[in-house]
Amino acid sequence: MSRVAASYFDGKTSRRHDVYLTVQNGIASIGESFPADVFADTGNALQRSCPLAQLHVSERIRAAARKVTFPDGAYLEINDHAAFNGLLADTGHRDSWVVALQQSWRGSLLALLATAAILILSYLYGLPAAARVIAFNLPVSMERSLGDGILDYLDQQIFKPSTLPATRQQALRSRFQSLLSPTPDRPAYVLLFRQSKIGPNAFALPSGDIILTDELVHLLADDEAVMGVLAHELGHLHERHLTRRLLQSSAIAAAATLLVGDVSAVIATIPTLMLDLKYARDAETQADEYALRMLDKNGIAREHLAVAFEKLGQLSPEVASFLSSHPSSAERLRHLRGQTDSGIRPDSEK
């Protein structure tokens, strides 16, 4: 009968007993000098036995002691892995497939690849789909509250009251209101004018507010180009892009924080920024498509929108296409003008 040296703890005190473990006929026995059939603790003679089916054996970890736990919380610690593995083999004990995978570098590599694949697929397909469903089912009051909070912040930090004459503002509002929407479910919106510290800009908030800066109106100097930009922002509202992006960014930030830990809030925002850029680019392309359909429906030449983005693109150096939150200027202008990479219009658009 083979035996294995072990340390026994009763689970109630920190006292350690040096014992031997043996197994016979499905019964595990421990004793300080010989196998026993009953538990007894009389001085130095500690003896105990228990059916194998009632014992719990810990998983294999390279340098850690193996642990065998009794039903009442007492346990054994065994450092002689080779002898203990031989004893387990004699009893017919087999590790679970999970443990077997953990002990195999091939299994660990497979698990790593599977985890990476799940994360990538969740990012590419699961997260956008979930954000879209949630965004389109959020109560209007919640979106309105979110947008109002953003606008209040921007008014304090970036914007000043518009200096455009009231008649000019109303003319632009009336012109845009008169345009037909490319879809029957035209989003509700409010067109607001502001001066901006960051120059010409226009964007839509989840609340339905479309902000148009005085600087952009002056830069474009073309009402039809302004209509194209507003149609683009209406496309963002129609697709709930900002709400979806906020949901996606929050989810990515939460996941990044879990992965990175509490090391630094700045570090945790890096994957949020890099991963979220792809969504921003897709949103801009969808908003462009919405604007083009709206311009076509109202007989406004697409060139007005192309010129608008061309002027905006000239304000700052070109940003690399991969890292930009918008499609690159050249790529975008080709799309708006209906050109392929070769510069030739498709037959369907001639």
Stockholm file with secondary structure:
# STOCKHOLM 1.0

chainA/1-350         MSRVAASYFDGKTSRRHDVYLTVQNGIASIGESFPADVFADTGNALQRSCPLAQLHVSERIRAAARKVTFPDGAYLEINDHAAFNGLLADTGHRDSWVVALQQSWRGSLLALLATAAILILSYLYGLPAAARVIAFNLPVSMERSLGDGILDYLDQQIFKPSTLPATRQQALRSRFQSLLSPTPDRPAYVLLFRQSKIGPNAFALPSGDIILTDELVHLLADDEAVMGVLAHELGHLHERHLTRRLLQSSAIAAAATLLVGDVSAVIATIPTLMLDLKYARDAETQADEYALRMLDKNGIAREHLAVAFEKLGQLSPEVASFLSSHPSSAERLRHLRGQTDSGIRPDSEK
#=GR chainA/1-350 SS CCCEEEEEECSSSSCCEEEEEEEETTEEEEESSSCCSSCEEETTEEEEEEEGGGCEECCCCSSSCEEEECTTSCEEEECCHHHHHHHHHHHTCCCCHHHHHHTCHHHHHHHHHHHHHHHHHIIIIIHHHHHHHHHTTSCHHHHHHHHHHHHHHHHHHTEEECCSCHHHHHHHHHHHHHSCCSSSSCCCCEEEEEEETTCSCEEECTTSEEEEEHHHHHHHCCHHHHHHHHHHHHHHHHTTHHHHHHHHHHHHHHHHHHHHCSSCHHHHHHHHHHHHHHHHHHHHHHHHHHHHHHHHHTTCCTHHHHHHHHHHHTTSCCCCTTTCSSCCHHHHHHHHTTCCTTSCCCGGGC
#=GC SS_cons         CCCEEEEEECSSSSCCEEEEEEEETTEEEEESSSCCSSCEEETTEEEEEEEGGGCEECCCCSSSCEEEECTTSCEEEECCHHHHHHHHHHHTCCCCHHHHHHTCHHHHHHHHHHHHHHHHHIIIIIHHHHHHHHHTTSCHHHHHHHHHHHHHHHHHHTEEECCSCHHHHHHHHHHHHHSCCSSSSCCCCEEEEEEETTCSCEEECTTSEEEEEHHHHHHHCCHHHHHHHHHHHHHHHHTTHHHHHHHHHHHHHHHHHHHHCSSCHHHHHHHHHHHHHHHHHHHHHHHHHHHHHHHHHTTCCTHHHHHHHHHHHTTSCCCCTTTCSSCCHHHHHHHHTTCCTTSCCCGGGC
//
